[in-house]
Protein backbone atom coordinates (compact mmCIF):
# COMPACT_ATOMS: atom_id res chain seq x y z
CA UNK A 1 0.00 0.00 0.00
CA UNK A 2 1.40 3.38 -0.99
CA UNK A 3 1.31 5.92 1.78
CA UNK A 4 1.44 9.67 1.34
CA UNK A 5 2.94 11.65 4.21
CA UNK A 6 1.97 15.30 4.13
CA UNK A 7 4.59 16.15 6.73
CA UNK A 8 7.59 14.27 5.44
CA UNK A 9 11.29 14.93 5.89
CA UNK A 10 10.75 18.03 8.06
CA UNK A 11 13.10 20.17 10.12
CA UNK A 12 13.73 19.34 13.78
CA UNK A 13 12.15 22.57 15.00
CA UNK A 14 8.99 21.92 12.96
CA UNK A 15 8.79 18.40 14.38
CA UNK A 16 9.07 19.71 17.93
CA UNK A 17 6.40 22.31 17.21
CA UNK A 18 4.01 19.68 15.87
CA UNK A 19 4.59 17.49 18.90
CA UNK A 20 3.96 20.29 21.38
CA UNK A 21 0.86 21.51 19.58
CA UNK A 22 -0.62 18.00 19.60
CA UNK A 23 -0.58 17.40 23.36
CA UNK A 24 -1.83 18.94 26.58
CA UNK A 25 -0.17 18.87 29.97
CA UNK A 26 -1.46 16.31 32.46
CA UNK A 27 -3.82 18.03 34.91
CA UNK A 28 -4.56 15.01 37.13
CA UNK A 29 -3.65 15.75 40.75
CA UNK A 30 -2.51 13.30 43.42
CA UNK A 31 -2.21 13.78 47.18
CA UNK A 32 1.06 12.15 48.22
CA UNK A 33 3.10 11.75 51.39
CA UNK A 34 5.75 14.40 51.86
CA UNK A 35 8.50 11.78 51.94
CA UNK A 36 7.47 10.67 48.44
CA UNK A 37 7.28 14.17 46.95
CA UNK A 38 10.91 14.69 45.93
CA UNK A 39 11.05 15.69 42.27
CA UNK A 40 7.29 16.03 41.93
CA UNK A 41 5.53 19.07 40.48
CA UNK A 42 3.47 21.01 43.04
CA UNK A 43 -0.17 21.30 41.95
CA UNK A 44 -1.17 24.32 44.05
CA UNK A 45 0.25 27.47 45.57
CA UNK A 46 1.35 26.74 49.13
CA UNK A 47 0.83 29.37 51.81
CA UNK A 48 2.34 29.16 55.28
CA UNK A 49 -0.25 27.86 57.78
CA UNK A 50 1.90 28.84 60.78
CA UNK A 51 4.80 31.09 61.73
CA UNK A 52 8.31 29.67 61.79
CA UNK A 53 9.70 29.74 64.34
CA UNK A 54 6.30 29.43 66.05
CA UNK A 55 7.54 31.33 69.13
CA UNK A 56 10.38 33.64 70.16
CA UNK A 57 13.39 31.38 70.77
CA UNK A 58 17.04 31.36 71.73
CA UNK A 59 19.64 30.85 69.01
CA UNK A 60 22.27 29.65 71.49
CA UNK A 61 23.01 28.14 74.92
CA UNK A 62 23.08 30.70 77.70
CA UNK A 63 20.83 32.64 80.04
CA UNK A 64 17.64 34.55 79.26
CA UNK A 65 17.66 37.98 80.91
CA UNK A 66 16.04 41.40 81.01
CA UNK A 67 18.40 43.73 79.16
CA UNK A 68 17.56 46.63 81.49
CA UNK A 69 19.17 44.71 84.37
CA UNK A 70 22.52 44.61 82.54
CA UNK A 71 22.70 48.38 81.92
CA UNK A 72 25.50 48.92 84.44
CA UNK A 73 27.28 45.58 84.13
CA UNK A 74 31.02 45.70 83.38
CA UNK A 75 34.28 43.94 84.17
CA UNK A 76 34.74 46.31 87.11
CA UNK A 77 31.12 46.09 88.26
CA UNK A 78 29.75 42.61 87.57
CA UNK A 79 26.08 42.02 88.26
CA UNK A 80 24.76 38.85 89.84
CA UNK A 81 21.46 37.29 88.68
CA UNK A 82 19.50 34.58 90.45
CA UNK A 83 18.80 31.56 88.26
CA UNK A 84 15.14 30.58 88.79
CA UNK A 85 14.54 27.92 86.11
CA UNK A 86 15.95 25.93 83.21
CA UNK A 87 14.54 25.80 79.65
CA UNK A 88 15.23 23.06 77.11
CA UNK A 89 14.14 22.98 73.48
CA UNK A 90 10.58 21.67 73.58
CA UNK A 91 10.14 22.30 77.32
CA UNK A 92 9.20 25.95 77.96
CA UNK A 93 9.27 27.62 81.36
CA UNK A 94 6.09 28.65 83.12
CA UNK A 95 7.93 31.33 85.10
CA UNK A 96 8.23 35.03 84.32
CA UNK A 97 11.47 36.91 84.97
CA UNK A 98 11.65 39.56 87.64
CA UNK A 99 14.44 42.04 88.39
CA UNK A 100 17.90 40.50 88.28
CA UNK A 101 16.56 37.03 87.59
CA UNK A 102 17.81 34.69 84.86
CA UNK A 103 16.66 31.45 83.31
CA UNK A 104 19.15 28.94 81.92
CA UNK A 105 18.16 28.32 78.29
CA UNK A 106 19.32 25.93 75.58
CA UNK A 107 19.50 26.47 71.82
CA UNK A 108 15.97 26.40 70.41
CA UNK A 109 14.32 26.96 73.75
CA UNK A 110 11.31 29.27 74.01
CA UNK A 111 12.19 32.70 75.39
CA UNK A 112 10.50 32.94 78.80
CA UNK A 113 8.10 35.73 79.71
CA UNK A 114 9.84 38.91 80.78
CA UNK A 115 13.13 38.15 78.99
CA UNK A 116 14.27 40.21 75.99
CA UNK A 117 17.83 38.96 75.44
CA UNK A 118 20.12 35.97 75.88
CA UNK A 119 23.74 35.99 77.01
CA UNK A 120 26.06 33.27 75.77
CA UNK A 121 27.04 30.69 78.37
CA UNK A 122 30.74 31.35 77.72
CA UNK A 123 30.28 35.09 78.39
CA UNK A 124 29.17 34.67 82.00
CA UNK A 125 30.22 32.95 85.22
CA UNK A 126 27.99 30.47 87.02
CA UNK A 127 28.25 30.65 90.82
CA UNK A 128 26.01 28.40 92.91
CA UNK A 129 22.38 29.24 92.12
CA UNK A 130 23.35 32.43 90.35
CA UNK A 131 25.14 33.76 87.31
CA UNK A 132 27.48 36.75 87.11
CA UNK A 133 27.22 39.10 84.10
CA UNK A 134 30.11 41.43 83.21
CA UNK A 135 28.81 43.16 80.08
CA UNK A 136 25.79 45.13 78.97
CA UNK A 137 23.28 43.48 76.62
CA UNK A 138 20.95 45.27 74.24
CA UNK A 139 17.28 44.49 73.96
CA UNK A 140 16.70 41.50 71.65
CA UNK A 141 20.38 40.59 71.50
CA UNK A 142 20.79 36.90 70.65
CA UNK A 143 17.04 36.65 70.12
CA UNK A 144 15.04 34.93 67.36
CA UNK A 145 11.56 36.31 66.80
CA UNK A 146 8.42 34.31 66.10
CA UNK A 147 7.90 34.21 62.31
CA UNK A 148 11.44 35.46 61.68
CA UNK A 149 11.92 32.85 58.93
CA UNK A 150 8.36 32.38 57.71
CA UNK A 151 5.25 34.49 58.35
CA UNK A 152 1.87 32.80 58.46
CA UNK A 153 -0.07 33.45 55.26
CA UNK A 154 2.98 34.14 53.08
CA UNK A 155 3.24 32.39 49.70
CA UNK A 156 6.08 29.92 50.13
CA UNK A 157 5.95 27.75 47.01
CA UNK A 158 4.24 28.42 43.70
CA UNK A 159 2.16 25.96 41.74
CA UNK A 160 4.40 24.26 39.18
CA UNK A 161 7.46 24.15 41.46
CA UNK A 162 9.57 21.02 41.09
CA UNK A 163 10.06 19.97 44.70
CA UNK A 164 13.64 19.56 45.88
CA UNK A 165 15.13 18.80 49.30
CA UNK A 166 14.90 22.43 50.46
CA UNK A 167 11.25 22.66 49.40
CA UNK A 168 10.45 19.48 51.33
CA UNK A 169 12.27 20.88 54.35
CA UNK A 170 10.15 24.03 54.17
CA UNK A 171 6.96 21.98 53.86
CA UNK A 172 8.02 19.80 56.76
CA UNK A 173 8.67 22.89 58.89
CA UNK A 174 5.06 23.84 58.25
CA UNK A 175 3.75 20.48 59.45
CA UNK A 176 2.66 19.55 55.93
CA UNK A 177 2.48 15.77 55.94
CA UNK A 178 0.95 15.50 52.45
CA UNK A 179 1.10 17.62 49.31
CA UNK A 180 -0.82 17.94 46.07
CA UNK A 181 1.24 17.10 43.01
CA UNK A 182 0.50 16.57 39.33
CA UNK A 183 0.46 12.95 38.30
CA UNK A 184 3.60 11.75 36.60
CA UNK A 185 3.27 10.74 32.95
CA UNK A 186 3.19 6.98 32.44
CA UNK A 187 5.55 6.16 29.58
CA UNK A 188 5.51 2.87 27.71
CA UNK A 189 8.43 1.42 25.77
CA UNK A 190 7.98 -1.12 22.99
CA UNK A 191 11.02 -2.51 21.19
CA UNK A 192 10.40 -4.20 17.83
CA UNK A 193 12.56 -6.62 15.88
CA UNK A 194 12.76 -10.40 15.45
CA UNK A 195 16.46 -10.17 16.17
CA UNK A 196 16.00 -8.69 19.64
CA UNK A 197 16.26 -10.88 22.74
CA UNK A 198 16.26 -9.95 26.41
CA UNK A 199 19.68 -9.43 27.98
CA UNK A 200 18.86 -12.12 30.56
CA UNK A 201 18.77 -14.83 27.87
CA UNK A 202 21.61 -16.73 26.14
CA UNK A 203 22.80 -14.99 22.97
CA UNK A 204 21.74 -17.05 19.95
CA UNK A 205 23.18 -16.94 16.45
CA UNK A 206 21.85 -13.96 14.52
CA UNK A 207 20.29 -12.35 17.60
CA UNK A 208 21.26 -9.19 19.49
CA UNK A 209 20.50 -8.09 23.01
CA UNK A 210 17.85 -5.47 23.69
CA UNK A 211 19.88 -2.31 24.21
CA UNK A 212 17.20 0.29 23.55
CA UNK A 213 14.71 -1.04 26.07
CA UNK A 214 17.03 -0.75 29.07
CA UNK A 215 18.71 2.39 27.69
CA UNK A 216 15.52 4.41 27.25
CA UNK A 217 13.81 3.04 30.36
CA UNK A 218 16.84 4.00 32.46
CA UNK A 219 17.02 7.45 30.88
CA UNK A 220 13.34 8.01 31.60
CA UNK A 221 13.83 7.00 35.22
CA UNK A 222 16.81 9.36 35.46
CA UNK A 223 14.46 12.13 34.38
CA UNK A 224 11.89 11.06 36.98
CA UNK A 225 9.27 9.20 34.96
CA UNK A 226 7.39 5.96 35.45
CA UNK A 227 8.13 3.35 32.81
CA UNK A 228 5.97 0.49 31.60
CA UNK A 229 7.84 -2.03 29.46
CA UNK A 230 5.62 -3.66 26.85
CA UNK A 231 6.66 -7.15 25.83
CA UNK A 232 8.36 -7.24 22.43
CA UNK A 233 6.30 -8.69 19.60
CA UNK A 234 9.10 -9.13 17.07
CA UNK A 235 8.28 -7.98 13.57
CA UNK A 236 4.66 -9.12 13.47
CA UNK A 237 2.54 -6.05 12.60
CA UNK A 238 -0.69 -7.56 13.94
CA UNK A 239 0.92 -8.58 17.23
CA UNK A 240 2.55 -5.16 17.70
CA UNK A 241 -0.72 -3.42 16.83
CA UNK A 242 -2.60 -5.57 19.35
CA UNK A 243 -0.01 -4.84 22.05
CA UNK A 244 -0.40 -1.11 21.48
CA UNK A 245 -4.20 -1.33 21.60
CA UNK A 246 -4.12 -3.31 24.84
CA UNK A 247 -1.69 -1.00 26.62
CA UNK A 248 -2.44 2.50 25.36
CA UNK A 249 -5.24 3.23 27.83
CA UNK A 250 -2.75 2.87 30.71
CA UNK A 251 -0.18 5.20 29.09
CA UNK A 252 0.30 8.89 28.50
CA UNK A 253 3.05 8.33 25.93
CA UNK A 254 4.36 5.35 24.01
CA UNK A 255 7.91 5.21 22.67
CA UNK A 256 8.74 2.55 20.10
CA UNK A 257 12.13 1.73 18.62
CA UNK A 258 12.87 0.03 15.33
CA UNK A 259 10.71 -0.61 12.31
CA UNK A 260 10.35 2.98 11.07
CA UNK A 261 12.61 3.06 8.02
CA UNK A 262 11.93 1.61 4.56
CA UNK A 263 13.10 -2.00 4.81
CA UNK A 264 11.00 -5.13 4.46
CA UNK A 265 10.79 -5.45 8.25
CA UNK A 266 10.03 -1.82 8.97
CA UNK A 267 6.58 -2.64 10.23
CA UNK A 268 5.56 0.48 12.16
CA UNK A 269 3.93 2.01 9.08
CA UNK A 270 1.60 -0.98 8.80
CA UNK A 271 1.09 -1.05 12.55
CA UNK A 272 -0.15 2.54 12.57
CA UNK A 273 -2.59 1.67 9.78
CA UNK A 274 -3.86 -1.33 11.76
CA UNK A 275 -4.57 0.68 14.92
CA UNK A 276 -6.01 3.64 13.01
CA UNK A 277 -3.43 6.10 14.30
CA UNK A 278 -3.01 9.59 12.88
CA UNK A 279 0.52 10.27 11.63
CA UNK A 280 1.72 13.81 12.13
CA UNK A 281 5.12 13.36 10.53
CA UNK A 282 7.65 10.83 9.31
CA UNK A 283 11.35 11.52 8.80
CA UNK A 284 13.19 14.48 10.26
CA UNK A 285 16.12 16.25 8.59
CA UNK A 286 18.83 15.18 10.99
CA UNK A 287 21.34 12.41 11.51
CA UNK A 288 21.20 10.09 13.29
CA UNK A 289 17.55 9.16 13.66
CA UNK A 290 16.15 10.46 10.38
CA UNK A 291 13.22 8.00 10.16
CA UNK A 292 11.55 9.18 13.41
CA UNK A 293 7.76 9.03 13.18
CA UNK A 294 5.10 10.67 15.34
CA UNK A 295 1.52 9.46 15.69
CA UNK A 296 -1.57 10.27 17.73
CA UNK A 297 -3.66 7.29 18.85
CA UNK A 298 -6.55 7.52 21.32
CA UNK A 299 -5.58 11.20 21.74
CA UNK A 300 -2.17 10.12 23.03
CA UNK A 301 1.28 10.41 21.41
CA UNK A 302 3.36 7.61 19.98
CA UNK A 303 6.95 8.55 19.20
CA UNK A 304 8.66 5.96 17.02
CA UNK A 305 12.45 6.08 16.95
CA UNK A 306 15.21 4.35 15.02
CA UNK A 307 16.38 0.98 16.27
CA UNK A 308 20.05 2.01 16.28
CA UNK A 309 20.99 2.71 19.92
CA UNK A 310 22.70 6.08 19.54
CA UNK A 311 20.10 7.23 17.03
CA UNK A 312 17.35 6.24 19.47
CA UNK A 313 19.07 8.08 22.32
CA UNK A 314 19.81 11.23 20.30
CA UNK A 315 16.28 11.57 18.93
CA UNK A 316 14.88 10.81 22.39
CA UNK A 317 16.86 13.76 23.76
CA UNK A 318 15.89 16.06 20.89
CA UNK A 319 12.23 15.12 20.37
CA UNK A 320 11.00 13.34 23.47
CA UNK A 321 12.34 15.62 26.19
CA UNK A 322 10.30 18.64 25.02
CA UNK A 323 7.28 16.35 24.83
CA UNK A 324 7.85 15.07 28.37
CA UNK A 325 8.46 18.57 29.70
CA UNK A 326 5.03 19.69 28.48
CA UNK A 327 3.17 16.55 29.58
CA UNK A 328 4.66 16.69 33.07
CA UNK A 329 4.83 20.50 33.50
CA UNK A 330 8.49 19.91 34.42
CA UNK A 331 10.38 22.69 32.67
CA UNK A 332 13.69 21.55 34.19
CA UNK A 333 13.96 18.65 31.76
CA UNK A 334 13.85 20.77 28.63
CA UNK A 335 17.01 20.47 26.59
CA UNK A 336 19.46 23.28 27.24
CA UNK A 337 21.57 24.80 24.46
CA UNK A 338 24.86 26.64 24.88
CA UNK A 339 27.76 27.85 22.74
CA UNK A 340 31.09 26.12 23.22
CA UNK A 341 34.62 26.04 21.81
CA UNK A 342 35.87 22.93 20.04
CA UNK A 343 38.89 21.22 21.57
CA UNK A 344 39.30 18.81 18.63
CA UNK A 345 38.87 18.62 14.88
CA UNK A 346 35.92 16.77 13.37
CA UNK A 347 36.87 16.36 9.74
CA UNK A 348 33.78 14.67 8.34
CA UNK A 349 31.55 16.64 6.00
CA UNK A 350 27.91 16.88 7.00
CA UNK A 351 25.62 16.97 4.00
CA UNK A 352 22.62 16.94 6.35
CA UNK A 353 22.14 18.42 9.78
CA UNK A 354 23.99 16.18 12.17
CA UNK A 355 24.30 15.64 15.91
CA UNK A 356 27.49 14.12 17.28
CA UNK A 357 28.30 13.05 20.81
CA UNK A 358 30.72 15.14 22.84
CA UNK A 359 32.05 15.92 26.30
CA UNK A 360 31.11 19.42 27.52
CA UNK A 361 32.87 21.24 30.36
CA UNK A 362 33.26 24.92 31.19
CA UNK A 363 32.32 26.22 27.74
CA UNK A 364 34.47 23.75 25.81
CA UNK A 365 33.69 20.48 24.06
CA UNK A 366 35.88 17.55 23.23
CA UNK A 367 35.16 14.45 21.17
CA UNK A 368 35.22 10.97 22.70
CA UNK A 369 37.42 8.14 21.55
CA UNK A 370 35.62 5.68 19.32
CA UNK A 371 33.21 5.83 16.42
CA UNK A 372 30.26 8.12 15.73
CA UNK A 373 28.08 5.56 14.00
CA UNK A 374 24.41 5.55 14.99
CA UNK A 375 24.72 1.89 15.96
CA UNK A 376 27.65 2.46 18.33
CA UNK A 377 26.89 3.22 21.97
CA UNK A 378 30.15 2.66 23.88
CA UNK A 379 31.77 5.94 22.83
CA UNK A 380 28.78 7.72 24.42
CA UNK A 381 29.63 6.50 27.92
CA UNK A 382 31.62 9.59 28.97
CA UNK A 383 29.57 12.09 26.94
CA UNK A 384 27.10 14.59 28.32
CA UNK A 385 26.15 16.64 25.26
CA UNK A 386 25.56 16.71 21.51
CA UNK A 387 27.07 19.09 18.96
CA UNK A 388 24.51 20.44 16.49
CA UNK A 389 26.21 20.63 13.09
CA UNK A 390 24.36 22.51 10.35
CA UNK A 391 23.66 20.95 6.95
CA UNK A 392 26.46 21.56 4.44
CA UNK A 393 29.18 21.87 7.07
CA UNK A 394 32.61 20.96 5.65
CA UNK A 395 34.04 19.89 9.00
CA UNK A 396 34.75 21.37 12.42
CA UNK A 397 38.13 22.64 13.52
CA UNK A 398 39.71 23.16 16.90
CA UNK A 399 38.61 26.53 18.41
CA UNK A 400 35.46 26.69 16.27
CA UNK A 401 32.42 27.89 18.21
CA UNK A 402 29.60 25.36 18.02
CA UNK A 403 26.02 24.91 19.21
CA UNK A 404 25.75 22.29 21.95
CA UNK A 405 22.75 20.48 23.39
CA UNK A 406 23.36 19.62 27.04
CA UNK A 407 21.95 16.24 28.01
URJOWO-V934803 format. One record per residue. N is the residue number from 0. RES is the residue in one letter. PSI is psi in whole degrees, 0 to 359 (999 if undefined). D_CENTER is the distance of its C-alpha to the mean C-alpha in whole Angstrom. Layout:
BEGIN
N,RES,PSI,D_CENTER + N,RES,PSI,D_CENTER
END
This chain:
BEGIN
0,X,129,44 + 1,X,131,43 + 2,X,140,40 + 3,X,123,40 + 4,X,113,36 + 5,X,317,36 + 6,X,92,33 + 7,X,134,33 + 8,X,57,32 + 9,X,168,30 + 10,X,154,28 + 11,X,314,24 + 12,X,324,24 + 13,X,320,26 + 14,X,315,24 + 15,X,318,21 + 16,X,317,23 + 17,X,319,25 + 18,X,310,22 + 19,X,326,20 + 20,X,347,23 + 21,X,354,24 + 22,X,161,21 + 23,X,151,20 + 24,X,149,17 + 25,X,127,17 + 26,X,356,18 + 27,X,137,19 + 28,X,139,18 + 29,X,147,18 + 30,X,118,19 + 31,X,157,17 + 32,X,145,18 + 33,X,320,16 + 34,X,344,16 + 35,X,7,14 + 36,X,359,12 + 37,X,128,9 + 38,X,358,5 + 39,X,161,8 + 40,X,119,9 + 41,X,134,13 + 42,X,5,16 + 43,X,155,18 + 44,X,140,19 + 45,X,122,20 + 46,X,145,23 + 47,X,122,24 + 48,X,344,27 + 49,X,166,28 + 50,X,153,29 + 51,X,121,27 + 52,X,156,30 + 53,X,1,32 + 54,X,164,35 + 55,X,132,36 + 56,X,166,36 + 57,X,135,37 + 58,X,0,34 + 59,X,172,37 + 60,X,134,39 + 61,X,218,43 + 62,X,133,45 + 63,X,133,45 + 64,X,174,48 + 65,X,123,49 + 66,X,329,49 + 67,X,331,53 + 68,X,350,54 + 69,X,6,53 + 70,X,325,55 + 71,X,10,57 + 72,X,137,56 + 73,X,175,56 + 74,X,322,57 + 75,X,331,61 + 76,X,72,60 + 77,X,152,58 + 78,X,133,57 + 79,X,135,57 + 80,X,146,55 + 81,X,127,55 + 82,X,119,52 + 83,X,352,52 + 84,X,175,49 + 85,X,133,46 + 86,X,127,42 + 87,X,160,39 + 88,X,125,36 + 89,X,352,36 + 90,X,84,40 + 91,X,160,41 + 92,X,145,45 + 93,X,358,47 + 94,X,154,50 + 95,X,136,50 + 96,X,137,51 + 97,X,189,54 + 98,X,131,56 + 99,X,39,55 + 100,X,151,53 + 101,X,155,50 + 102,X,124,48 + 103,X,130,46 + 104,X,143,42 + 105,X,161,39 + 106,X,128,35 + 107,X,353,34 + 108,X,151,37 + 109,X,130,38 + 110,X,126,40 + 111,X,160,44 + 112,X,138,46 + 113,X,337,48 + 114,X,145,46 + 115,X,13,44 + 116,X,168,43 + 117,X,132,43 + 118,X,140,44 + 119,X,144,43 + 120,X,321,44 + 121,X,352,45 + 122,X,10,47 + 123,X,173,50 + 124,X,122,52 + 125,X,127,53 + 126,X,110,56 + 127,X,236,57 + 128,X,18,56 + 129,X,176,55 + 130,X,137,53 + 131,X,128,54 + 132,X,131,53 + 133,X,11,54 + 134,X,153,52 + 135,X,140,51 + 136,X,144,48 + 137,X,158,46 + 138,X,133,45 + 139,X,22,42 + 140,X,137,41 + 141,X,57,39 + 142,X,124,38 + 143,X,127,34 + 144,X,150,35 + 145,X,132,33 + 146,X,12,30 + 147,X,324,30 + 148,X,310,26 + 149,X,129,26 + 150,X,135,28 + 151,X,134,29 + 152,X,348,28 + 153,X,145,25 + 154,X,118,22 + 155,X,316,19 + 156,X,134,16 + 157,X,149,16 + 158,X,136,15 + 159,X,356,12 + 160,X,133,10 + 161,X,117,7 + 162,X,124,8 + 163,X,187,8 + 164,X,320,11 + 165,X,316,13 + 166,X,316,13 + 167,X,324,14 + 168,X,318,17 + 169,X,314,18 + 170,X,320,18 + 171,X,321,20 + 172,X,343,22 + 173,X,5,23 + 174,X,26,24 + 175,X,98,21 + 176,X,335,21 + 177,X,152,20 + 178,X,157,17 + 179,X,127,17 + 180,X,151,14 + 181,X,142,14 + 182,X,140,14 + 183,X,144,12 + 184,X,141,14 + 185,X,118,16 + 186,X,126,16 + 187,X,149,20 + 188,X,129,21 + 189,X,118,24 + 190,X,124,26 + 191,X,166,30 + 192,X,123,33 + 193,X,337,36 + 194,X,351,35 + 195,X,131,32 + 196,X,157,32 + 197,X,146,29 + 198,X,354,29 + 199,X,354,30 + 200,X,159,34 + 201,X,143,37 + 202,X,118,36 + 203,X,160,39 + 204,X,128,41 + 205,X,358,40 + 206,X,161,36 + 207,X,153,33 + 208,X,151,30 + 209,X,100,27 + 210,X,315,24 + 211,X,325,22 + 212,X,308,22 + 213,X,324,20 + 214,X,306,19 + 215,X,323,17 + 216,X,318,16 + 217,X,321,14 + 218,X,319,12 + 219,X,319,11 + 220,X,324,10 + 221,X,324,8 + 222,X,356,6 + 223,X,22,7 + 224,X,153,10 + 225,X,140,13 + 226,X,134,16 + 227,X,115,20 + 228,X,122,22 + 229,X,130,25 + 230,X,135,28 + 231,X,144,29 + 232,X,23,33 + 233,X,221,34 + 234,X,33,36 + 235,X,107,37 + 236,X,318,36 + 237,X,320,38 + 238,X,319,36 + 239,X,317,32 + 240,X,317,33 + 241,X,320,34 + 242,X,320,31 + 243,X,315,29 + 244,X,319,31 + 245,X,334,30 + 246,X,343,27 + 247,X,329,26 + 248,X,333,26 + 249,X,359,23 + 250,X,159,21 + 251,X,340,19 + 252,X,139,19 + 253,X,131,21 + 254,X,126,20 + 255,X,153,24 + 256,X,142,25 + 257,X,157,28 + 258,X,21,31 + 259,X,3,31 + 260,X,221,33 + 261,X,14,37 + 262,X,174,38 + 263,X,330,40 + 264,X,16,38 + 265,X,87,35 + 266,X,349,35 + 267,X,330,32 + 268,X,314,34 + 269,X,322,37 + 270,X,316,34 + 271,X,324,33 + 272,X,317,36 + 273,X,325,37 + 274,X,351,34 + 275,X,31,35 + 276,X,158,32 + 277,X,112,31 + 278,X,132,31 + 279,X,325,29 + 280,X,160,29 + 281,X,131,30 + 282,X,130,30 + 283,X,141,28 + 284,X,75,30 + 285,X,159,28 + 286,X,136,28 + 287,X,173,27 + 288,X,19,26 + 289,X,316,29 + 290,X,16,29 + 291,X,139,26 + 292,X,147,27 + 293,X,130,25 + 294,X,148,27 + 295,X,128,27 + 296,X,127,28 + 297,X,38,28 + 298,X,21,26 + 299,X,151,23 + 300,X,142,22 + 301,X,119,23 + 302,X,117,22 + 303,X,121,24 + 304,X,163,24 + 305,X,154,26 + 306,X,347,27 + 307,X,130,27 + 308,X,311,24 + 309,X,323,23 + 310,X,318,24 + 311,X,317,22 + 312,X,314,19 + 313,X,314,20 + 314,X,333,20 + 315,X,312,17 + 316,X,322,15 + 317,X,324,17 + 318,X,321,18 + 319,X,327,15 + 320,X,317,12 + 321,X,322,14 + 322,X,311,15 + 323,X,323,12 + 324,X,319,10 + 325,X,314,14 + 326,X,316,14 + 327,X,351,11 + 328,X,20,11 + 329,X,92,7 + 330,X,345,9 + 331,X,343,6 + 332,X,2,7 + 333,X,147,10 + 334,X,141,12 + 335,X,135,14 + 336,X,140,17 + 337,X,166,19 + 338,X,144,23 + 339,X,161,24 + 340,X,131,28 + 341,X,135,29 + 342,X,349,30 + 343,X,167,32 + 344,X,147,34 + 345,X,101,33 + 346,X,0,36 + 347,X,139,36 + 348,X,149,36 + 349,X,96,34 + 350,X,319,36 + 351,X,165,33 + 352,X,137,29 + 353,X,144,28 + 354,X,126,24 + 355,X,150,25 + 356,X,150,23 + 357,X,171,23 + 358,X,115,21 + 359,X,135,20 + 360,X,125,21 + 361,X,45,22 + 362,X,10,23 + 363,X,152,25 + 364,X,136,24 + 365,X,161,26 + 366,X,143,27 + 367,X,163,27 + 368,X,144,30 + 369,X,179,31 + 370,X,167,31 + 371,X,16,29 + 372,X,149,30 + 373,X,342,28 + 374,X,354,29 + 375,X,132,28 + 376,X,330,25 + 377,X,319,26 + 378,X,354,26 + 379,X,351,22 + 380,X,331,21 + 381,X,6,21 + 382,X,151,20 + 383,X,15,16 + 384,X,169,18 + 385,X,139,20 + 386,X,129,23 + 387,X,108,24 + 388,X,126,28 + 389,X,154,30 + 390,X,139,33 + 391,X,1,36 + 392,X,136,35 + 393,X,4,37 + 394,X,150,35 + 395,X,145,33 + 396,X,156,35 + 397,X,136,34 + 398,X,358,33 + 399,X,147,32 + 400,X,127,29 + 401,X,159,27 + 402,X,133,24 + 403,X,134,21 + 404,X,118,17 + 405,X,131,15 + 406,X,999,13
END
